[in-house]
């Protein structure tokens, strides 16, 4: 079975989400719920926050499921 990896780009940064690593700590949702909304599809909408906010929030992910690929 292959690992599910999704990428979400806003033109400045790309959020990479590795589903199999996610421990559902909720840091992303509590930190920036307008970008990370588990009830929405897709659940990550990078157009709803600034690149700086997104990077700061992603860096709080304890499992490494969320990472940033910068230009």
Secondary structure, 3 states (H helix, E strand, C coil): CCCCEEEEECCCEEEEEEHHHCCCCCHHHHHCCCCECCCCCCCECHHHCCHHHHHHHHCCCCCCCEEEEEC
